Amino acid sequence: MYLVQYRVDSGEYEKGSNACQMCRKIIINAGIKEFVVRIDDNNYNIINVEDWIKEDELLQGKITY
Ligand SMILES: [Zn+2]
């Protein structure tokens, strides 16, 4: 899955883009393995979706909803 986000005011790439917690759940449940975020014209941040599962604060008991 790929994500590219632009700022409306400047037209620049939003370099800190990432999936929110709700979208992460959907992406994980869809079985997507890799989440690729465009940082600029030549660089991408490639995220292993399995890392989200390992880092999930709900599963670690740090936060509850
Ligand atoms: Zn989201």
N, CA, C, O and the ligand as a Tripos MOL2 file, in Angstrom:
@<TRIPOS>MOLECULE
protein
  261   259    66     0     0
PROTEIN
NO_CHARGES

@<TRIPOS>ATOM
      1 N           0.8450   -1.1680    0.0000 N.3       1 MET1
      2 CA          0.0000    0.0000    0.0000 C.3       1 MET1
      3 C           0.8950    1.2380    0.0000 C.2       1 MET1
      4 O           1.9360    1.2680    0.6570 O.2       1 MET1
      5 N           0.4690    2.2650   -0.7540 N.am      2 TYR2
      6 CA          1.2720    3.4770   -0.8710 C.3       2 TYR2
      7 C           0.5100    4.6890   -0.3540 C.2       2 TYR2
      8 O          -0.7090    4.7800   -0.4990 O.2       2 TYR2
      9 N           1.2520    5.6290    0.2570 N.am      3 LEU3
     10 CA          0.6670    6.8690    0.7400 C.3       3 LEU3
     11 C           1.5190    8.0440    0.2730 C.2       3 LEU3
     12 O           2.7310    8.0690    0.4900 O.2       3 LEU3
     13 N           0.8740    9.0150   -0.3690 N.am      4 VAL4
     14 CA          1.5180   10.2750   -0.7250 C.3       4 VAL4
     15 C           0.5980   11.3770   -0.2380 C.2       4 VAL4
     16 O          -0.5970   11.3720   -0.5330 O.2       4 VAL4
     17 N           1.1510   12.3220    0.5080 N.am      5 GLN5
     18 CA          0.3260   13.3970    1.0520 C.3       5 GLN5
     19 C           1.0070   14.7310    0.7690 C.2       5 GLN5
     20 O           2.1920   14.9190    1.0480 O.2       5 GLN5
     21 N           0.2220   15.6530    0.2070 N.am      6 TYR6
     22 CA          0.7160   17.0050   -0.0800 C.3       6 TYR6
     23 C           0.0690   18.0120    0.8590 C.2       6 TYR6
     24 O          -1.0690   17.8370    1.2950 O.2       6 TYR6
     25 N           0.8150   19.0700    1.1620 N.am      7 ARG7
     26 CA          0.2460   20.1950    1.9020 C.3       7 ARG7
     27 C          -0.4830   21.0830    0.8970 C.2       7 ARG7
     28 O           0.0730   21.4170   -0.1490 O.2       7 ARG7
     29 N          -1.7080   21.4620    1.2010 N.am      8 VAL8
     30 CA         -2.4950   22.3020    0.3040 C.3       8 VAL8
     31 C          -1.8630   23.6890    0.1860 C.2       8 VAL8
     32 O          -1.8300   24.2610   -0.9040 O.2       8 VAL8
     33 N          -1.3560   24.2380    1.3050 N.am      9 ASP9
     34 CA         -0.8430   25.6080    1.2870 C.3       9 ASP9
     35 C           0.4430   25.7440    0.4760 C.2       9 ASP9
     36 O           0.6070   26.7360   -0.2340 O.2       9 ASP9
     37 N           1.3590   24.7770    0.5580 N.am     10 SER10
     38 CA          2.6600   24.9190   -0.0930 C.3      10 SER10
     39 C           2.8610   23.9770   -1.2750 C.2      10 SER10
     40 O           3.7510   24.2150   -2.0920 O.2      10 SER10
     41 N           2.0590   22.9080   -1.3930 N.am     11 GLY11
     42 CA          2.2540   21.9160   -2.4450 C.3      11 GLY11
     43 C           3.4110   20.9730   -2.1570 C.2      11 GLY11
     44 O           3.7430   20.1230   -2.9840 O.2      11 GLY11
     45 N           4.0300   21.1190   -0.9830 N.am     12 GLU12
     46 CA          5.1540   20.2500   -0.5900 C.3      12 GLU12
     47 C           4.6180   18.9070   -0.0950 C.2      12 GLU12
     48 O           3.4740   18.7920    0.3450 O.2      12 GLU12
     49 N           5.4920   17.8880   -0.1820 N.am     13 TYR13
     50 CA          5.1340   16.6050    0.4240 C.3      13 TYR13
     51 C           5.0450   16.7770    1.9390 C.2      13 TYR13
     52 O           5.8350   17.5090    2.5370 O.2      13 TYR13
     53 N           4.0880   16.1040    2.5440 N.am     14 GLU14
     54 CA          3.9940   16.0690    4.0020 C.3      14 GLU14
     55 C           4.9020   14.9380    4.4610 C.2      14 GLU14
     56 O           4.5320   13.7670    4.3840 O.2      14 GLU14
     57 N           6.0900   15.2920    4.9370 N.am     15 LYS15
     58 CA          7.1310   14.2890    5.1820 C.3      15 LYS15
     59 C           6.8630   13.3990    6.3800 C.2      15 LYS15
     60 O           7.3940   12.2910    6.4530 O.2      15 LYS15
     61 N           6.0600   13.8540    7.3100 N.am     16 GLY16
     62 CA          5.8020   13.0340    8.4960 C.3      16 GLY16
     63 C           4.5590   12.1740    8.3680 C.2      16 GLY16
     64 O           4.0340   11.6950    9.3730 O.2      16 GLY16
     65 N           4.0750   11.9680    7.1420 N.am     17 SER17
     66 CA          2.8350   11.2080    6.9630 C.3      17 SER17
     67 C           2.9820    9.7750    7.4490 C.2      17 SER17
     68 O           4.0420    9.1590    7.3370 O.2      17 SER17
     69 N           1.9050    9.2770    7.9810 N.am     18 ASN18
     70 CA          1.8460    7.8760    8.3840 C.3      18 ASN18
     71 C           0.3690    7.5260    8.5330 C.2      18 ASN18
     72 O          -0.4920    8.4060    8.5040 O.2      18 ASN18
     73 N           0.0900    6.2650    8.6880 N.am     19 ALA19
     74 CA         -1.2920    5.8470    8.8820 C.3      19 ALA19
     75 C          -1.6970    6.0870   10.3300 C.2      19 ALA19
     76 O          -0.8980    5.8650   11.2400 O.2      19 ALA19
     77 N          -2.9250    6.5360   10.5540 N.am     20 CYS20
     78 CA         -3.4160    6.7090   11.9180 C.3      20 CYS20
     79 C          -3.7300    5.3300   12.5100 C.2      20 CYS20
     80 O          -3.7010    4.3200   11.8070 O.2      20 CYS20
     81 N          -4.0230    5.3060   13.7840 N.am     21 GLN21
     82 CA         -4.2540    4.0460   14.4970 C.3      21 GLN21
     83 C          -5.4170    3.2530   13.8810 C.2      21 GLN21
     84 O          -5.3470    2.0300   13.7570 O.2      21 GLN21
     85 N          -6.4860    3.9650   13.4980 N.am     22 MET22
     86 CA         -7.6450    3.2820   12.9320 C.3      22 MET22
     87 C          -7.3080    2.6590   11.5780 C.2      22 MET22
     88 O          -7.6830    1.5180   11.3070 O.2      22 MET22
     89 N          -6.5960    3.4120   10.7230 N.am     23 CYS23
     90 CA         -6.2090    2.8910    9.4120 C.3      23 CYS23
     91 C          -5.2270    1.7330    9.5610 C.2      23 CYS23
     92 O          -5.2660    0.7820    8.7790 O.2      23 CYS23
     93 N          -4.3460    1.8080   10.5620 N.am     24 ARG24
     94 CA         -3.4000    0.7070   10.7850 C.3      24 ARG24
     95 C          -4.1410   -0.5980   11.0240 C.2      24 ARG24
     96 O          -3.7620   -1.6420   10.4930 O.2      24 ARG24
     97 N          -5.1900   -0.5360   11.8200 N.am     25 LYS25
     98 CA         -5.9820   -1.7480   12.1000 C.3      25 LYS25
     99 C          -6.5580   -2.3290   10.8050 C.2      25 LYS25
    100 O          -6.5350   -3.5400   10.5870 O.2      25 LYS25
    101 N          -7.0750   -1.4390    9.9530 N.am     26 ILE26
    102 CA         -7.6770   -1.8860    8.6950 C.3      26 ILE26
    103 C          -6.6070   -2.4940    7.7860 C.2      26 ILE26
    104 O          -6.8250   -3.5310    7.1610 O.2      26 ILE26
    105 N          -5.4440   -1.8310    7.7220 N.am     27 ILE27
    106 CA         -4.3420   -2.3120    6.8810 C.3      27 ILE27
    107 C          -3.8440   -3.6690    7.3750 C.2      27 ILE27
    108 O          -3.6010   -4.5760    6.5790 O.2      27 ILE27
    109 N          -3.6950   -3.8010    8.6950 N.am     28 ILE28
    110 CA         -3.2550   -5.0750    9.2850 C.3      28 ILE28
    111 C          -4.2720   -6.1710    8.9500 C.2      28 ILE28
    112 O          -3.8990   -7.2580    8.5070 O.2      28 ILE28
    113 N          -5.5610   -5.8760    9.1670 N.am     29 ASN29
    114 CA         -6.6050   -6.8820    8.9440 C.3      29 ASN29
    115 C          -6.7680   -7.2300    7.4740 C.2      29 ASN29
    116 O          -7.2680   -8.3070    7.1470 O.2      29 ASN29
    117 N          -6.3480   -6.3250    6.5710 N.am     30 ALA30
    118 CA         -6.4170   -6.6010    5.1350 C.3      30 ALA30
    119 C          -5.2740   -7.5160    4.6900 C.2      30 ALA30
    120 O          -5.2720   -8.0110    3.5630 O.2      30 ALA30
    121 N          -4.3030   -7.7380    5.5820 N.am     31 GLY31
    122 CA         -3.1970   -8.6280    5.2460 C.3      31 GLY31
    123 C          -2.1040   -7.9530    4.4190 C.2      31 GLY31
    124 O          -1.2660   -8.6280    3.8210 O.2      31 GLY31
    125 N          -2.1170   -6.6070    4.3870 N.am     32 ILE32
    126 CA         -1.0850   -5.8690    3.6550 C.3      32 ILE32
    127 C           0.2240   -5.9910    4.4180 C.2      32 ILE32
    128 O           0.2550   -5.8270    5.6370 O.2      32 ILE32
    129 N           1.3000   -6.2770    3.7020 N.am     33 LYS33
    130 CA          2.5950   -6.5490    4.3470 C.3      33 LYS33
    131 C           3.4720   -5.3140    4.4460 C.2      33 LYS33
    132 O           4.2390   -5.1660    5.3980 O.2      33 LYS33
    133 N           3.3600   -4.4120    3.4510 N.am     34 GLU34
    134 CA          4.2740   -3.2790    3.3870 C.3      34 GLU34
    135 C           3.5000   -1.9920    3.1340 C.2      34 GLU34
    136 O           2.6050   -1.9490    2.2900 O.2      34 GLU34
    137 N           3.8590   -0.9300    3.8820 N.am     35 PHE35
    138 CA          3.2160    0.3630    3.7560 C.3      35 PHE35
    139 C           4.3030    1.3550    3.3560 C.2      35 PHE35
    140 O           5.2510    1.5750    4.1090 O.2      35 PHE35
    141 N           4.1700    1.9560    2.1720 N.am     36 VAL36
    142 CA          5.2210    2.8010    1.6140 C.3      36 VAL36
    143 C           4.7410    4.2480    1.5960 C.2      36 VAL36
    144 O           3.7200    4.5660    0.9870 O.2      36 VAL36
    145 N           5.4950    5.1310    2.2770 N.am     37 VAL37
    146 CA          5.1450    6.5510    2.3770 C.3      37 VAL37
    147 C           6.1670    7.3610    1.5880 C.2      37 VAL37
    148 O           7.3710    7.2410    1.8150 O.2      37 VAL37
    149 N           5.6880    8.1800    0.6690 N.am     38 ARG38
    150 CA          6.6020    9.0340   -0.1000 C.3      38 ARG38
    151 C           7.0300   10.2160    0.7670 C.2      38 ARG38
    152 O           6.1930   10.9250    1.3260 O.2      38 ARG38
    153 N           8.3400   10.4180    0.8720 N.am     39 ILE39
    154 CA          8.8910   11.5100    1.6660 C.3      39 ILE39
    155 C           9.1760   12.7150    0.7790 C.2      39 ILE39
    156 O           8.8690   13.8480    1.1490 O.2      39 ILE39
    157 N           9.7670   12.4700   -0.3990 N.am     40 ASP40
    158 CA         10.0080   13.5240   -1.3890 C.3      40 ASP40
    159 C          10.1040   12.8630   -2.7580 C.2      40 ASP40
    160 O           9.6870   11.7160   -2.9210 O.2      40 ASP40
    161 N          10.6520   13.5800   -3.7520 N.am     41 ASP41
    162 CA         10.6690   13.0440   -5.1140 C.3      41 ASP41
    163 C          11.4670   11.7490   -5.2460 C.2      41 ASP41
    164 O          11.1980   10.9500   -6.1440 O.2      41 ASP41
    165 N          12.4310   11.5330   -4.3770 N.am     42 ASN42
    166 CA         13.3270   10.3830   -4.5270 C.3      42 ASN42
    167 C          13.3560    9.4250   -3.3500 C.2      42 ASN42
    168 O          14.0280    8.3960   -3.4130 O.2      42 ASN42
    169 N          12.6500    9.7380   -2.2880 N.am     43 ASN43
    170 CA         12.7740    8.9200   -1.0740 C.3      43 ASN43
    171 C          11.4250    8.4430   -0.5600 C.2      43 ASN43
    172 O          10.4130    9.1420   -0.6260 O.2      43 ASN43
    173 N          11.4570    7.2320   -0.0490 N.am     44 TYR44
    174 CA         10.2680    6.6020    0.5110 C.3      44 TYR44
    175 C          10.5910    6.0390    1.8740 C.2      44 TYR44
    176 O          11.7170    5.6110    2.1240 O.2      44 TYR44
    177 N           9.6190    6.0360    2.7510 N.am     45 ASN45
    178 CA          9.7350    5.3710    4.0340 C.3      45 ASN45
    179 C           8.9610    4.0590    3.9080 C.2      45 ASN45
    180 O           7.7410    4.0640    3.7470 O.2      45 ASN45
    181 N           9.6750    2.9380    3.9820 N.am     46 ILE46
    182 CA          9.0350    1.6330    3.8120 C.3      46 ILE46
    183 C           8.8330    1.0100    5.1870 C.2      46 ILE46
    184 O           9.7910    0.7410    5.9120 O.2      46 ILE46
    185 N           7.5650    0.7870    5.5330 N.am     47 ILE47
    186 CA          7.2060    0.2870    6.8610 C.3      47 ILE47
    187 C           6.7260   -1.1540    6.7370 C.2      47 ILE47
    188 O           5.8670   -1.4760    5.9170 O.2      47 ILE47
    189 N           7.3030   -2.0060    7.5710 N.am     48 ASN48
    190 CA          6.8580   -3.3880    7.6520 C.3      48 ASN48
    191 C           5.6210   -3.4100    8.5540 C.2      48 ASN48
    192 O           5.7170   -3.1110    9.7440 O.2      48 ASN48
    193 N           4.4700   -3.7600    7.9960 N.am     49 VAL49
    194 CA          3.2100   -3.6920    8.7530 C.3      49 VAL49
    195 C           3.2730   -4.5490   10.0140 C.2      49 VAL49
    196 O           2.6260   -4.2350   11.0130 O.2      49 VAL49
    197 N           4.0430   -5.6180    9.9720 N.am     50 GLU50
    198 CA          4.1760   -6.4740   11.1470 C.3      50 GLU50
    199 C           4.7600   -5.7080   12.3410 C.2      50 GLU50
    200 O           4.4740   -6.0450   13.4900 O.2      50 GLU50
    201 N           5.5730   -4.6810   12.0750 N.am     51 ASP51
    202 CA          6.1240   -3.8560   13.1620 C.3      51 ASP51
    203 C           5.0080   -3.1300   13.9100 C.2      51 ASP51
    204 O           5.1130   -2.9160   15.1180 O.2      51 ASP51
    205 N           3.9420   -2.7480   13.2060 N.am     52 TRP52
    206 CA          2.8190   -2.0930   13.8780 C.3      52 TRP52
    207 C           2.1760   -3.0320   14.8850 C.2      52 TRP52
    208 O           1.7570   -2.6180   15.9650 O.2      52 TRP52
    209 N           2.1060   -4.3060   14.5100 N.am     53 ILE53
    210 CA          1.5140   -5.2950   15.4200 C.3      53 ILE53
    211 C           2.3900   -5.4340   16.6560 C.2      53 ILE53
    212 O           1.8880   -5.4780   17.7790 O.2      53 ILE53
    213 N           3.7220   -5.5050   16.4420 N.am     54 LYS54
    214 CA          4.6610   -5.6570   17.5660 C.3      54 LYS54
    215 C           4.6410   -4.4470   18.4820 C.2      54 LYS54
    216 O           4.7900   -4.5790   19.6960 O.2      54 LYS54
    217 N           4.4520   -3.2330   17.8850 N.am     55 GLU55
    218 CA          4.5070   -1.9900   18.6510 C.3      55 GLU55
    219 C           3.1540   -1.5650   19.2050 C.2      55 GLU55
    220 O           3.0660   -0.5520   19.8980 O.2      55 GLU55
    221 N           2.1020   -2.3150   18.9130 N.am     56 ASP56
    222 CA          0.7470   -1.8970   19.2810 C.3      56 ASP56
    223 C           0.6120   -1.6970   20.7910 C.2      56 ASP56
    224 O           0.7760   -2.6370   21.5690 O.2      56 ASP56
    225 N           0.3140   -0.4690   21.1910 N.am     57 GLU57
    226 CA          0.2280   -0.1440   22.6170 C.3      57 GLU57
    227 C          -0.9540   -0.8260   23.2990 C.2      57 GLU57
    228 O          -0.9120   -1.1040   24.4980 O.2      57 GLU57
    229 N          -2.0040   -1.0930   22.5310 N.am     58 LEU58
    230 CA         -3.1390   -1.8090   23.1180 C.3      58 LEU58
    231 C          -2.7230   -3.2150   23.5270 C.2      58 LEU58
    232 O          -3.0890   -3.6970   24.5980 O.2      58 LEU58
    233 N          -1.9470   -3.8730   22.6520 N.am     59 LEU59
    234 CA         -1.5180   -5.2400   22.9340 C.3      59 LEU59
    235 C          -0.5120   -5.2780   24.0830 C.2      59 LEU59
    236 O          -0.3900   -6.2900   24.7730 O.2      59 LEU59
    237 N           0.2050   -4.1790   24.2830 N.am     60 GLN60
    238 CA          1.1930   -4.1150   25.3670 C.3      60 GLN60
    239 C           0.5560   -3.6540   26.6770 C.2      60 GLN60
    240 O           1.2270   -3.6020   27.7070 O.2      60 GLN60
    241 N          -0.7490   -3.3160   26.6400 N.am     61 GLY61
    242 CA         -1.4540   -2.9020   27.8430 C.3      61 GLY61
    243 C          -1.1340   -1.4950   28.3020 C.2      61 GLY61
    244 O          -1.4720   -1.1250   29.4260 O.2      61 GLY61
    245 N          -0.4770   -0.6870   27.4450 N.am     62 LYS62
    246 CA         -0.1020    0.6740   27.8260 C.3      62 LYS62
    247 C          -1.3030    1.6280   27.8040 C.2      62 LYS62
    248 O          -1.4240    2.5110   28.6530 O.2      62 LYS62
    249 N          -2.1750    1.4380   26.8330 N.am     63 ILE63
    250 CA         -3.3630    2.2850   26.7510 C.3      63 ILE63
    251 C          -4.5840    1.4030   26.5620 C.2      63 ILE63
    252 O          -4.4930    0.2860   26.0510 O.2      63 ILE63
    253 N          -5.7160    1.9200   26.9780 N.am     64 THR64
    254 CA         -6.9700    1.2040   26.7610 C.3      64 THR64
    255 C          -7.9930    2.1780   26.2290 C.2      64 THR64
    256 O          -7.9650    3.3680   26.5450 O.2      64 THR64
    257 N          -8.8820    1.6700   25.4300 N.am     65 TYR65
    258 CA         -9.9610    2.5040   24.8900 C.3      65 TYR65
    259 C         -11.2840    2.1030   25.5150 C.2      65 TYR65
    260 O         -12.3200    2.6850   25.1940 O.2      65 TYR65
    261 ZN         -6.5010    6.9880    9.1680 Zn       66 ZN66
@<TRIPOS>BOND
     1     1     2 1
     2     2     3 1
     3     3     4 2
     4     3     5 am
     5     5     6 1
     6     6     7 1
     7     7     8 2
     8     7     9 am
     9     9    10 1
    10    10    11 1
    11    11    12 2
    12    11    13 am
    13    13    14 1
    14    14    15 1
    15    15    16 2
    16    15    17 am
    17    17    18 1
    18    18    19 1
    19    19    20 2
    20    19    21 am
    21    21    22 1
    22    22    23 1
    23    23    24 2
    24    23    25 am
    25    25    26 1
    26    26    27 1
    27    27    28 2
    28    27    29 am
    29    29    30 1
    30    30    31 1
    31    31    32 2
    32    31    33 am
    33    33    34 1
    34    34    35 1
    35    35    36 2
    36    35    37 am
    37    37    38 1
    38    38    39 1
    39    39    40 2
    40    39    41 am
    41    41    42 1
    42    42    43 1
    43    43    44 2
    44    43    45 am
    45    45    46 1
    46    46    47 1
    47    47    48 2
    48    47    49 am
    49    49    50 1
    50    50    51 1
    51    51    52 2
    52    51    53 am
    53    53    54 1
    54    54    55 1
    55    55    56 2
    56    55    57 am
    57    57    58 1
    58    58    59 1
    59    59    60 2
    60    59    61 am
    61    61    62 1
    62    62    63 1
    63    63    64 2
    64    63    65 am
    65    65    66 1
    66    66    67 1
    67    67    68 2
    68    67    69 am
    69    69    70 1
    70    70    71 1
    71    71    72 2
    72    71    73 am
    73    73    74 1
    74    74    75 1
    75    75    76 2
    76    75    77 am
    77    77    78 1
    78    78    79 1
    79    79    80 2
    80    79    81 am
    81    81    82 1
    82    82    83 1
    83    83    84 2
    84    83    85 am
    85    85    86 1
    86    86    87 1
    87    87    88 2
    88    87    89 am
    89    89    90 1
    90    90    91 1
    91    91    92 2
    92    91    93 am
    93    93    94 1
    94    94    95 1
    95    95    96 2
    96    95    97 am
    97    97    98 1
    98    98    99 1
    99    99   100 2
   100    99   101 am
   101   101   102 1
   102   102   103 1
   103   103   104 2
   104   103   105 am
   105   105   106 1
   106   106   107 1
   107   107   108 2
   108   107   109 am
   109   109   110 1
   110   110   111 1
   111   111   112 2
   112   111   113 am
   113   113   114 1
   114   114   115 1
   115   115   116 2
   116   115   117 am
   117   117   118 1
   118   118   119 1
   119   119   120 2
   120   119   121 am
   121   121   122 1
   122   122   123 1
   123   123   124 2
   124   123   125 am
   125   125   126 1
   126   126   127 1
   127   127   128 2
   128   127   129 am
   129   129   130 1
   130   130   131 1
   131   131   132 2
   132   131   133 am
   133   133   134 1
   134   134   135 1
   135   135   136 2
   136   135   137 am
   137   137   138 1
   138   138   139 1
   139   139   140 2
   140   139   141 am
   141   141   142 1
   142   142   143 1
   143   143   144 2
   144   143   145 am
   145   145   146 1
   146   146   147 1
   147   147   148 2
   148   147   149 am
   149   149   150 1
   150   150   151 1
   151   151   152 2
   152   151   153 am
   153   153   154 1
   154   154   155 1
   155   155   156 2
   156   155   157 am
   157   157   158 1
   158   158   159 1
   159   159   160 2
   160   159   161 am
   161   161   162 1
   162   162   163 1
   163   163   164 2
   164   163   165 am
   165   165   166 1
   166   166   167 1
   167   167   168 2
   168   167   169 am
   169   169   170 1
   170   170   171 1
   171   171   172 2
   172   171   173 am
   173   173   174 1
   174   174   175 1
   175   175   176 2
   176   175   177 am
   177   177   178 1
   178   178   179 1
   179   179   180 2
   180   179   181 am
   181   181   182 1
   182   182   183 1
   183   183   184 2
   184   183   185 am
   185   185   186 1
   186   186   187 1
   187   187   188 2
   188   187   189 am
   189   189   190 1
   190   190   191 1
   191   191   192 2
   192   191   193 am
   193   193   194 1
   194   194   195 1
   195   195   196 2
   196   195   197 am
   197   197   198 1
   198   198   199 1
   199   199   200 2
   200   199   201 am
   201   201   202 1
   202   202   203 1
   203   203   204 2
   204   203   205 am
   205   205   206 1
   206   206   207 1
   207   207   208 2
   208   207   209 am
   209   209   210 1
   210   210   211 1
   211   211   212 2
   212   211   213 am
   213   213   214 1
   214   214   215 1
   215   215   216 2
   216   215   217 am
   217   217   218 1
   218   218   219 1
   219   219   220 2
   220   219   221 am
   221   221   222 1
   222   222   223 1
   223   223   224 2
   224   223   225 am
   225   225   226 1
   226   226   227 1
   227   227   228 2
   228   227   229 am
   229   229   230 1
   230   230   231 1
   231   231   232 2
   232   231   233 am
   233   233   234 1
   234   234   235 1
   235   235   236 2
   236   235   237 am
   237   237   238 1
   238   238   239 1
   239   239   240 2
   240   239   241 am
   241   241   242 1
   242   242   243 1
   243   243   244 2
   244   243   245 am
   245   245   246 1
   246   246   247 1
   247   247   248 2
   248   247   249 am
   249   249   250 1
   250   250   251 1
   251   251   252 2
   252   251   253 am
   253   253   254 1
   254   254   255 1
   255   255   256 2
   256   255   257 am
   257   257   258 1
   258   258   259 1
   259   259   260 2
@<TRIPOS>SUBSTRUCTURE
     1 MET1         2 RESIDUE 1 A MET
     2 TYR2         6 RESIDUE 1 A TYR
     3 LEU3        10 RESIDUE 1 A LEU
     4 VAL4        14 RESIDUE 1 A VAL
     5 GLN5        18 RESIDUE 1 A GLN
     6 TYR6        22 RESIDUE 1 A TYR
     7 ARG7        26 RESIDUE 1 A ARG
     8 VAL8        30 RESIDUE 1 A VAL
     9 ASP9        34 RESIDUE 1 A ASP
    10 SER10       38 RESIDUE 1 A SER
    11 GLY11       42 RESIDUE 1 A GLY
    12 GLU12       46 RESIDUE 1 A GLU
    13 TYR13       50 RESIDUE 1 A TYR
    14 GLU14       54 RESIDUE 1 A GLU
    15 LYS15       58 RESIDUE 1 A LYS
    16 GLY16       62 RESIDUE 1 A GLY
    17 SER17       66 RESIDUE 1 A SER
    18 ASN18       70 RESIDUE 1 A ASN
    19 ALA19       74 RESIDUE 1 A ALA
    20 CYS20       78 RESIDUE 1 A CYS
    21 GLN21       82 RESIDUE 1 A GLN
    22 MET22       86 RESIDUE 1 A MET
    23 CYS23       90 RESIDUE 1 A CYS
    24 ARG24       94 RESIDUE 1 A ARG
    25 LYS25       98 RESIDUE 1 A LYS
    26 ILE26      102 RESIDUE 1 A ILE
    27 ILE27      106 RESIDUE 1 A ILE
    28 ILE28      110 RESIDUE 1 A ILE
    29 ASN29      114 RESIDUE 1 A ASN
    30 ALA30      118 RESIDUE 1 A ALA
    31 GLY31      122 RESIDUE 1 A GLY
    32 ILE32      126 RESIDUE 1 A ILE
    33 LYS33      130 RESIDUE 1 A LYS
    34 GLU34      134 RESIDUE 1 A GLU
    35 PHE35      138 RESIDUE 1 A PHE
    36 VAL36      142 RESIDUE 1 A VAL
    37 VAL37      146 RESIDUE 1 A VAL
    38 ARG38      150 RESIDUE 1 A ARG
    39 ILE39      154 RESIDUE 1 A ILE
    40 ASP40      158 RESIDUE 1 A ASP
    41 ASP41      162 RESIDUE 1 A ASP
    42 ASN42      166 RESIDUE 1 A ASN
    43 ASN43      170 RESIDUE 1 A ASN
    44 TYR44      174 RESIDUE 1 A TYR
    45 ASN45      178 RESIDUE 1 A ASN
    46 ILE46      182 RESIDUE 1 A ILE
    47 ILE47      186 RESIDUE 1 A ILE
    48 ASN48      190 RESIDUE 1 A ASN
    49 VAL49      194 RESIDUE 1 A VAL
    50 GLU50      198 RESIDUE 1 A GLU
    51 ASP51      202 RESIDUE 1 A ASP
    52 TRP52      206 RESIDUE 1 A TRP
    53 ILE53      210 RESIDUE 1 A ILE
    54 LYS54      214 RESIDUE 1 A LYS
    55 GLU55      218 RESIDUE 1 A GLU
    56 ASP56      222 RESIDUE 1 A ASP
    57 GLU57      226 RESIDUE 1 A GLU
    58 LEU58      230 RESIDUE 1 A LEU
    59 LEU59      234 RESIDUE 1 A LEU
    60 GLN60      238 RESIDUE 1 A GLN
    61 GLY61      242 RESIDUE 1 A GLY
    62 LYS62      246 RESIDUE 1 A LYS
    63 ILE63      250 RESIDUE 1 A ILE
    64 THR64      254 RESIDUE 1 A THR
    65 TYR65      258 RESIDUE 1 A TYR
    66 ZN66       261 GROUP 0 **** ****
